[in-house]
Every structure is written in structure tokens, then in C-alpha cells.
Amino acid sequence: MMDSREVAVWLHDDHARLIVGAAPANKPSRWAIQGAIVEEVGVGLWLRTDTIQEFRPIAIGVKQVNWQFASTQLLIRWDAVITIQVFEGSGKEIGFKPAAPE
């Protein structure tokens, strides 16, 4: 069992769409789940969270959509994971920020 650390888990588009029940899209979105690791198991990790964040590409920038669900724990399979960010200290805001104009 791992200690309960705040993380952001970035997911592959097709796996995230299966989790939330979203239809396939022409342009893939970026997906992140922020939460606390509950336990690591052979196939993945259990995460305590209530929201999956979708960052949809639009003509200029991205549109953020929050998918919520009733269960507070979610099993994330390793094959769905792109990367995991670990936050030190207090919770951090995750996502993409527009680049400053040059």
C-alpha cells in the first residue's frame, strides 16, 4: 500500500472516454484525474477522486470539461496512463495555460 499522495494522472484519450462513457472524437482530448493514491495493485492504481478533467482542443486554445461520478474511488489501469505527476505540499491546479504572446 502506498502513502496517500496528491497526484495528477494523465490518461490516453481512448481509455478516458471508456471510463466516462464519451463517444470517440475526431480530435483527441487530453485527460487528467487529480486525486490521492489509495493503493497500487498489479493492473493499476486506486485513486480517490470525484472528477476527470477533459481538455478539448478548440480553434483557439482548449475547453475544459469536468466529468463527475458518484464513486469516490476509481481503478486506473496502467495501460491507460500516460504519466503521473506527484504534488509536494498543498494541492496544485492542473491543466494547460495559454502561452504568453510574443
C-alpha positions in Angstrom: 0.0 0.0 0.0 1.3 3.5 -0.9 1.1 6.6 1.2 -1.8 8.9 0.2 -0.2 11.5 -2.1 -1.8 14.1 -4.3 -1.2 13.2 -7.9 -2.4 14.1 -11.4 -2.8 11.0 -13.6 -2.8 11.9 -17.4 -4.7 9.3 -19.5 -4.8 8.2 -23.1 -7.9 9.6 -24.9 -9.5 6.2 -25.8 -9.2 4.9 -22.2 -10.5 8.0 -20.6 -13.5 8.0 -23.0 -14.3 4.4 -21.9 -14.2 5.5 -18.2 -16.6 8.4 -18.6 -18.7 6.9 -21.4 -17.9 9.5 -24.0 -18.2 8.9 -27.7 -15.0 8.9 -29.9 -13.9 12.3 -31.2 -12.2 13.4 -34.4 -9.5 15.2 -32.4 -8.3 13.5 -29.2 -8.6 15.4 -25.9 -6.1 15.5 -23.1 -7.4 13.9 -19.8 -6.3 14.3 -16.2 -7.5 13.0 -12.9 -6.4 14.7 -9.8 -6.7 12.8 -6.5 -5.0 10.8 -3.8 -3.4 7.4 -4.4 -5.2 4.8 -2.2 -3.4 1.7 -3.3 -1.3 0.3 -6.1 -2.3 -3.1 -7.4 -1.0 -5.3 -10.2 -3.2 -3.9 -13.0 -3.1 -0.3 -11.9 -3.8 2.0 -9.0 -6.8 3.0 -7.0 -7.3 6.8 -6.9 -9.6 8.8 -4.5 -11.2 11.5 -6.7 -14.5 12.6 -8.0 -13.7 14.4 -11.2 -12.0 13.6 -14.5 -10.9 16.7 -16.4 -11.0 16.8 -20.2 -9.1 19.4 -22.1 -10.7 19.6 -25.6 -8.9 21.2 -28.5 -10.8 24.1 -30.0 -9.9 26.6 -32.7 -8.0 28.8 -30.2 -6.8 27.1 -27.1 -8.6 24.4 -25.1 -12.0 24.0 -23.5 -12.1 22.3 -20.1 -14.9 19.9 -19.3 -15.2 18.2 -15.9 -16.7 14.7 -15.8 -18.0 13.8 -12.3 -19.1 10.5 -10.9 -20.7 9.2 -7.7 -17.9 6.8 -6.6 -15.0 8.3 -4.7 -12.5 5.7 -5.8 -11.5 4.7 -9.3 -9.2 2.0 -10.5 -6.9 3.4 -13.2 -5.3 0.6 -15.3 -1.6 1.0 -16.1 -2.3 0.8 -19.9 -4.5 3.9 -19.6 -1.8 6.0 -18.0 0.5 8.4 -20.0 2.2 9.9 -16.9 1.7 10.7 -13.2 2.6 14.0 -11.6 3.2 14.0 -7.8 2.4 17.2 -6.0 4.5 18.2 -3.0 2.8 20.2 -0.3 -0.6 21.7 -0.9 -2.9 20.9 -3.9 -2.0 22.4 -7.2 -4.0 23.5 -10.1 -3.5 21.2 -13.2 -4.1 21.8 -16.8 -2.8 23.9 -19.7 -2.1 27.6 -19.6 -2.1 29.6 -22.9 1.4 30.8 -23.9 2.2 34.4 -23.4 2.0 36.4 -26.6 5.5 37.1 -28.0 
